Amino acid sequence: KSFPSEYTDWDSYENSYLDTHLDGHLTSKKLGLKTKDIIGKEMIYKYGNFDIQLVITSDSTLSLKNNQTGQEANEKMSTIHINKNTMLASFVDTENNLVTMLSAFENGKTSAFLYKDDGSVTSVSGSIKLKK
């Protein structure tokens, strides 16, 4: 079939390409934050069937709320800034688990290990979003 010669609502392949690509690269919905931008921002860490509301108040403290249980806590944490967009943090959560969490703020991805009192370890991964 040939392309339509008159204007219609049909969109060209070029425009479809430009809507999803920028300078030859796929555009994506990134969080686009750097570690210096996160202090005081309310974020939602979503891991499968549960999510945590988290506010990093400084490089050594955070406030969190488990949205599943409703429990809240203000905790001390240790952080390592891997680069300007990625941080590794360790803290104790509302259920007394030791959490080691990797946060990639540029693309809004997170992975964590939960070390429980009984000695078991659970790994989870998910996404980070700013609370609106």
DRENBA-944826 format. One line per 8 residues: number of its first residue (from 1); their letters; for each residue x, y, z of N, C-alpha, C. Coordinates in Angstrom, 3 decimals, always signed. Layout:
NUM	a	X:Y:Z:X:Y:Z:X:Y:Z ~ ...
This chain:
1	ksfpseyt	+0.845:-1.187:+0.000:+0.000:+0.000:+0.000:+0.880:+1.235:+0.000 ~ +0.375:+2.264:-0.607:+1.126:+3.513:-0.610:+0.687:+4.362:+0.577 ~ +1.519:+5.362:+0.926:+1.179:+6.276:+2.012:+0.075:+7.221:+1.564 ~ -0.761:+7.684:+2.480:-1.839:+8.607:+2.082:-1.245:+9.904:+1.539 ~ -1.850:+10.430:+0.514:-1.340:+11.663:-0.090:-1.973:+12.894:+0.536 ~ -3.087:+12.726:+1.197:-3.740:+13.856:+1.833:-3.536:+13.778:+3.338 ~ -3.693:+14.923:+4.003:-3.571:+14.957:+5.456:-4.700:+14.146:+6.072 ~ -4.331:+13.269:+6.970:-5.322:+12.504:+7.741:-4.856:+12.504:+9.187
9	dwdsyens	-5.573:+11.839:+10.034:-5.163:+11.729:+11.433:-4.033:+10.728:+11.615 ~ -3.685:+10.024:+10.552:-2.619:+9.022:+10.600:-1.299:+9.706:+10.872 ~ -0.506:+9.162:+11.769:+0.779:+9.758:+12.118:+1.897:+9.051:+11.364 ~ +2.895:+9.778:+10.997:+3.988:+9.192:+10.235:+4.902:+8.364:+11.120 ~ +5.676:+7.490:+10.482:+6.656:+6.707:+11.215:+7.692:+7.611:+11.871 ~ +8.047:+8.702:+11.180:+9.050:+9.612:+11.728:+8.565:+10.248:+13.024 ~ +7.323:+10.685:+13.065:+6.790:+11.298:+14.284:+6.646:+10.278:+15.399 ~ +6.253:+9.061:+15.060:+6.175:+8.012:+16.078:+7.548:+7.740:+16.655
17	yldthldg	+8.561:+7.727:+15.807:+9.935:+7.511:+16.260:+10.373:+8.647:+17.174 ~ +10.107:+9.901:+16.778:+10.537:+11.051:+17.571:+9.823:+11.117:+18.918 ~ +8.599:+10.613:+18.989:+7.879:+10.585:+20.266:+8.529:+9.645:+21.271 ~ +9.213:+8.613:+20.802:+9.801:+7.632:+21.712:+11.312:+7.679:+21.751 ~ +11.955:+8.494:+20.917:+13.408:+8.578:+20.861:+13.844:+10.039:+20.904 ~ +14.979:+10.281:+21.469:+15.549:+11.620:+21.484:+17.017:+11.473:+21.142 ~ +17.439:+12.097:+20.066:+18.828:+12.010:+19.611:+19.279:+10.568:+19.443 ~ +18.397:+9.720:+18.940:+18.763:+8.330:+18.698:+18.714:+7.442:+19.922
25	hltskklg	+18.343:+7.989:+21.086:+18.269:+7.197:+22.320:+16.818:+7.084:+22.747 ~ +16.466:+5.940:+23.297:+15.120:+5.775:+23.826:+14.907:+6.728:+24.988 ~ +13.799:+7.414:+25.009:+13.476:+8.234:+26.171:+12.791:+7.345:+27.184 ~ +12.999:+7.634:+28.445:+12.361:+6.824:+29.469:+11.891:+7.728:+30.590 ~ +10.983:+7.210:+31.383:+10.481:+7.970:+32.519:+11.414:+7.730:+33.690 ~ +12.378:+8.623:+33.837:+13.350:+8.493:+34.912:+12.964:+9.394:+36.062 ~ +13.412:+9.032:+37.239:+13.203:+9.871:+38.401:+14.084:+11.108:+38.286 ~ +15.308:+10.935:+37.801:+16.185:+12.056:+37.496:+16.727:+12.811:+38.694
33	lktkdiig	+16.818:+12.180:+39.857:+17.348:+12.855:+41.039:+18.788:+12.452:+41.291 ~ +19.506:+13.331:+41.946:+20.854:+13.037:+42.418:+20.768:+12.868:+43.937 ~ +21.780:+12.254:+44.537:+21.729:+12.009:+45.977:+21.625:+13.310:+46.764 ~ +22.178:+14.402:+46.262:+22.090:+15.680:+46.981:+20.679:+16.278:+46.922 ~ +19.841:+15.815:+45.972:+18.487:+16.340:+45.798:+17.437:+15.661:+46.662 ~ +17.777:+14.579:+47.328:+16.757:+13.758:+47.990:+16.460:+14.159:+49.418 ~ +17.347:+14.938:+50.041:+17.150:+15.309:+51.441:+15.823:+16.056:+51.593 ~ +14.987:+15.534:+52.468:+13.707:+16.170:+52.757:+12.582:+15.839:+51.798
41	kemiykyg	+12.852:+15.109:+50.742:+11.797:+14.755:+49.782:+11.087:+13.482:+50.246 ~ +9.775:+13.482:+50.117:+8.986:+12.311:+50.490:+8.941:+11.364:+49.289 ~ +9.464:+10.161:+49.490:+9.543:+9.178:+48.409:+8.792:+7.919:+48.791 ~ +8.326:+7.217:+47.785:+7.664:+5.932:+48.001:+8.531:+4.862:+47.348 ~ +8.975:+3.927:+48.178:+9.727:+2.768:+47.716:+8.732:+1.627:+47.596 ~ +8.481:+1.167:+46.385:+7.490:+0.110:+46.153:+8.212:-1.186:+45.825 ~ +7.980:-2.191:+46.661:+8.558:-3.520:+46.500:+7.430:-4.525:+46.360 ~ +7.101:-4.912:+45.167:+6.068:-5.927:+44.964:+4.765:-5.579:+45.654
49	nfdiqlvi	+4.415:-6.346:+46.700:+3.112:-6.166:+47.358:+3.154:-5.239:+48.575 ~ +4.281:-4.565:+48.838:+4.305:-3.596:+49.934:+5.102:-2.372:+49.515 ~ +4.823:-1.279:+50.188:+5.580:-0.067:+49.902:+5.872:+0.682:+51.192 ~ +6.925:+1.484:+51.132:+7.392:+2.244:+52.286:+7.473:+3.706:+51.898 ~ +6.928:+4.552:+52.737:+7.066:+5.987:+52.576:+8.327:+6.387:+53.319 ~ +9.237:+7.077:+52.660:+10.536:+7.338:+53.249:+10.937:+8.784:+53.007 ~ +11.445:+9.435:+54.048:+12.017:+10.773:+53.925:+13.414:+10.709:+54.523 ~ +14.416:+10.944:+53.689:+15.784:+10.993:+54.178:+16.003:+12.413:+54.679
57	tsdstlsl	+16.140:+12.555:+56.002:+16.221:+13.886:+56.600:+17.643:+14.413:+56.671 ~ +18.618:+13.521:+56.617:+20.029:+13.907:+56.545:+20.808:+12.693:+56.071 ~ +22.121:+12.828:+55.992:+22.929:+11.697:+55.560:+22.961:+10.574:+56.601 ~ +22.432:+10.854:+57.797:+22.487:+9.833:+58.846:+21.144:+9.556:+59.517 ~ +20.052:+10.162:+59.036:+18.733:+9.919:+59.632:+17.655:+9.825:+58.551 ~ +16.608:+9.071:+58.866:+15.463:+8.988:+57.966:+14.198:+8.757:+58.762 ~ +13.086:+9.136:+58.158:+11.759:+8.839:+58.692:+11.110:+7.889:+57.716 ~ +10.449:+6.870:+58.244:+9.794:+5.934:+57.347:+8.464:+5.500:+57.903
65	knnqtgqe	+7.600:+5.105:+56.983:+6.287:+4.589:+57.347:+6.020:+3.388:+56.450 ~ +5.714:+2.266:+57.074:+5.323:+1.076:+56.338:+3.853:+1.243:+55.998 ~ +3.527:+1.434:+54.720:+2.143:+1.681:+54.319:+1.252:+0.467:+54.495 ~ +1.832:-0.711:+54.617:+1.048:-1.932:+54.822:+0.594:-2.039:+56.278 ~ +1.508:-1.754:+57.229:+1.174:-1.896:+58.648:+0.800:-0.567:+59.299 ~ +1.192:+0.545:+58.686:+0.934:+1.855:+59.262:+1.959:+2.281:+60.296 ~ +2.938:+1.412:+60.592:+3.959:+1.743:+61.581:+4.905:+2.812:+61.043 ~ +5.302:+3.733:+61.940:+6.228:+4.799:+61.585:+7.448:+4.736:+62.483
73	anekmsti	+8.579:+5.245:+61.981:+9.810:+5.248:+62.772:+10.738:+6.348:+62.270 ~ +11.537:+6.867:+63.182:+12.645:+7.755:+62.852:+13.899:+6.982:+63.206 ~ +14.754:+6.762:+62.230:+15.891:+5.869:+62.422:+17.207:+6.518:+62.034 ~ +18.266:+6.028:+62.651:+19.624:+6.367:+62.243:+19.968:+5.473:+61.066 ~ +20.768:+5.981:+60.162:+21.199:+5.140:+59.048:+22.642:+5.455:+58.690 ~ +23.269:+4.496:+58.070:+24.607:+4.675:+57.532:+24.486:+4.700:+56.025 ~ +25.185:+5.628:+55.372:+25.088:+5.740:+53.918:+26.460:+5.723:+53.268 ~ +26.483:+5.205:+52.078:+27.653:+5.277:+51.206:+27.155:+5.831:+49.880
81	hinkntml	+27.719:+6.945:+49.452:+27.367:+7.520:+48.154:+28.267:+6.877:+47.108 ~ +27.684:+6.021:+46.284:+28.449:+5.304:+45.268:+28.841:+6.250:+44.139 ~ +27.916:+7.077:+43.707:+28.182:+8.158:+42.766:+27.112:+9.216:+42.995 ~ +27.021:+10.209:+42.125:+26.087:+11.318:+42.375:+24.618:+10.930:+42.265 ~ +24.332:+9.723:+41.746:+22.937:+9.285:+41.585:+22.590:+8.030:+42.368 ~ +23.572:+7.415:+43.014:+23.350:+6.112:+43.635:+23.844:+6.104:+45.073 ~ +23.037:+5.529:+45.961:+23.373:+5.499:+47.375:+23.065:+4.123:+47.956 ~ +23.933:+3.680:+48.853:+23.714:+2.458:+49.615:+23.450:+2.884:+51.052
89	asfvdten	+22.346:+2.422:+51.642:+21.986:+2.810:+53.007:+21.655:+1.573:+53.833 ~ +21.975:+1.637:+55.110:+21.614:+0.577:+56.059:+20.889:+1.205:+57.232 ~ +19.800:+0.569:+57.655:+19.016:+1.070:+58.782:+18.142:-0.058:+59.311 ~ +17.508:+0.158:+60.454:+16.560:-0.790:+61.034:+15.162:-0.287:+60.696 ~ +14.319:-1.166:+60.129:+12.976:-0.737:+59.732:+11.973:-0.868:+60.874 ~ +10.692:-0.632:+60.583:+9.640:-0.630:+61.607:+9.376:-2.004:+62.188 ~ +9.801:-3.063:+61.491:+9.588:-4.427:+61.983:+10.868:-5.025:+62.542 ~ +11.832:-4.161:+62.876:+13.107:-4.537:+63.490:+13.997:-5.381:+62.572
97	nlvtmlsa	+13.834:-5.224:+61.265:+14.720:-5.867:+60.297:+15.869:-4.914:+59.990 ~ +17.069:-5.458:+59.822:+18.179:-4.663:+59.330:+18.037:-4.609:+57.815 ~ +17.977:-3.415:+57.261:+17.772:-3.227:+55.820:+19.035:-2.639:+55.217 ~ +19.519:-3.258:+54.159:+20.582:-2.690:+53.345:+19.956:-2.430:+51.987 ~ +19.908:-1.140:+51.600:+19.117:-0.746:+50.445:+19.966:+0.054:+49.461 ~ +19.924:-0.346:+48.208:+20.571:+0.376:+47.132:+19.507:+1.217:+46.444 ~ +19.760:+2.527:+46.320:+18.816:+3.427:+45.663:+19.508:+4.069:+44.471 ~ +18.959:+3.832:+43.277:+19.455:+4.463:+42.058:+18.456:+5.563:+41.711
105	fengktsa	+18.768:+6.793:+42.146:+17.808:+7.885:+42.024:+17.649:+8.386:+40.596 ~ +18.623:+8.170:+39.749:+18.512:+8.612:+38.355:+17.386:+7.875:+37.643 ~ +17.346:+6.543:+37.779:+16.321:+5.787:+37.066:+15.185:+5.291:+37.961 ~ +15.215:+5.638:+39.251:+14.111:+5.283:+40.149:+14.011:+3.807:+40.474 ~ +15.149:+3.135:+40.576:+15.163:+1.696:+40.898:+15.772:+1.484:+42.281 ~ +15.336:+0.426:+42.942:+15.861:+0.102:+44.258:+15.942:-1.417:+44.446 ~ +16.926:-1.828:+45.208:+17.070:-3.225:+45.624:+17.421:-3.212:+47.099 ~ +16.978:-4.220:+47.828:+17.249:-4.246:+49.267:+17.371:-5.676:+49.771
113	flykddgs	+18.132:-5.819:+50.849:+18.215:-7.062:+51.609:+17.638:-6.783:+52.984 ~ +16.735:-7.645:+53.449:+16.160:-7.536:+54.780:+16.696:-8.693:+55.615 ~ +17.431:-8.357:+56.669:+17.987:-9.350:+57.583:+17.066:-9.412:+58.792 ~ +16.407:-10.552:+58.988:+15.410:-10.684:+60.048:+16.017:-11.261:+61.317 ~ +15.306:-11.087:+62.437:+15.753:-11.588:+63.747:+16.032:-13.093:+63.749 ~ +15.270:-13.842:+62.967:+15.439:-15.291:+62.957:+16.627:-15.747:+62.101 ~ +17.367:-14.798:+61.524:+18.548:-15.116:+60.728:+18.276:-15.247:+59.243 ~ +17.026:-15.178:+58.848:+16.714:-15.297:+57.427:+16.990:-13.966:+56.707
121	vtsvsgsi	+17.259:-14.085:+55.429:+17.541:-12.916:+54.596:+16.594:-12.943:+53.407 ~ +15.966:-11.807:+53.122:+15.068:-11.683:+51.986:+15.597:-10.582:+51.079 ~ +15.623:-10.835:+49.796:+16.012:-9.781:+48.854:+14.773:-9.340:+48.076 ~ +14.663:-8.041:+47.857:+13.542:-7.463:+47.119:+14.088:-6.401:+46.187 ~ +13.349:-6.137:+45.129:+13.690:-5.027:+44.250:+12.419:-4.335:+43.845 ~ +12.545:-3.072:+43.473:+11.348:-2.313:+43.138:+11.678:-0.966:+42.550 ~ +10.784:-0.023:+42.804:+10.907:+1.306:+42.196:+10.799:+2.395:+43.260 ~ +11.320:+3.572:+42.909:+11.260:+4.750:+43.770:+10.461:+5.813:+43.026
129	klkk	+9.510:+6.408:+43.717:+8.731:+7.506:+43.134:+8.636:+8.627:+44.153 ~ +8.584:+9.847:+43.684:+8.350:+10.977:+44.579:+6.870:+11.009:+44.921 ~ +6.560:+11.268:+46.196:+5.159:+11.373:+46.609:+4.647:+12.729:+46.164 ~ +3.471:+12.712:+45.592:+2.894:+13.981:+45.087:+1.929:+14.558:+46.076
